[in-house]
Amino acid sequence: MQYTLTMLDSHYGDLVRLLMTDRTREHAAYLMCRVSRSDSDVRLLVREVHPLRDEEILSASPIHMKITASSFMRELKRADQTKQVFLFVHSHPNGPDRHSEQDDLEEKKLFATAYIRIDNPGPHGSLVMSADGSIKGRVWMRSGECLQIETIRIIGKRFRFHHNNETVPDEHFFQRQVLAFGNPLQSVLKNLNVGLVGVGGTGSSVVEQLIRLGVGRITVFDGDRLDESNVSRVYGSGTLDRGQYKTSVAKNLAERIGLSTQLATVSEFITFESVARKLRECDVLFGCTDDEWGRSILTRMAVYYYIPVFDMGVRIDSSNGNLRSVQGRVTTLLPGGACLFCRGRLRAENIAAEVVEATNPEAAAKLRGEGYIPELPTRAPAVVSFTTAVAASAVTEFLHRLTGFLGIERESTEVLHLFDQTRVRTNNVAPDPACFCTDHALLGRGDSSPLLDITWREEQS
């Protein structure tokens, strides 16, 4: 089990302003967090940043700080009342980029008190911000044991990851890539766990590109098996693979490429709660599924868990072999940004129809005949060049969020490819104030019962 922390770029900006504007002495702040508990990690999700009041600082210098006990007690009470976990953050403007021996002594007493005053299992912890803006963290257990926070994620216009124990990549295979982006990106990629939902035309192309970029771990989700019509666009597949799970084809592809990417497979649909829970273990998600039900779940994951999602699709308007238009889309879903509902990419009636179709086909047929639910689309046209181009665009957006190589002016959250017009457009839509994605009570909410506060289909036996 590892412990990690995710904060928004706005939270990080608040900490820099509060802790690092004046570097003549140490400064401190408090964080309130919700928690996500999965099989592999306990993830702290920052929701609030609280500064110290001036009168609460008894003394401070570049290498020490003493604050009032009432300051701690106020924040412990707040954490208890709001059912959140508590983090103490302070700066080392001229000191080490880690906790000091004095920190060890003081924090042991503080967090022993925290577990008495806060009626939840925690874990509670602390962060140290160094002069260069880097952050190191740890959590304190009820037993008094202290454990490192292995990964700190900062999610916003750019994605930043601070790893306590980085896995060093074998850069021999990535020499040309290092020439383009430098060594730091390769280390970031090696330490990521990227989730990918749907490994058909776009998804399989994304998988291949992520492997060849050097992503350390990829988890693919898809309950479909390969059929004859998939072979023309699913990377890694062949005519003899018919009937295999698409996830198995992706795993075979990763093994054949041999660049040490660990590829985990989940051969089930994320519309089951037990499957969707596994999405929480990912750092970034790619949505390559055609169904609106699955995409609505990914949309909520971005809001509840601060996990950015690159959602994509291709639409071909064709009749009797007469191709009228080809459009591709890559939408970056970020906490606090416009979701797929805001953009009109998802419709509640279509999701309802998919739910009924999957859970009760006989009832769906009856309701459709009576006009209560819309017709679901039949198999749509698909061409490998278009799905590959959209997949490459999504991976490019991913690289931009990690490096900013497209420039600081580039803040668009959607890329539209109008293939038949040889045009590319971008936009940055404001969220709808009436949409769930703007509800601050849901932003970084983390675990809830049921997951994501929605009703799930009956689990498979």
Beta strands, then each sheet from edge to edge (+ up, - down):
strand 1: 2-8
strand 2: 28-37
strand 3: 41-51
strand 4: 57-61
strand 5: 64-67
strand 6: 85-92
strand 7: 124-130
strand 8: 135-140
strand 9: 146-155
strand 10: 159-163
strand 11: 193-197
strand 12: 217-221
strand 13: 262-266
strand 14: 284-287
strand 15: 309-319
strand 16: 322-333
strand 17: 414-418
strand 18: 423-427
sheet 1: 10+ 9- 1- 3- 2+ 6- 7- 8+
sheet 2: 4+ 5-
sheet 3: 13+ 12+ 11+ 14+ 15+ 16- 17+ 18-
end
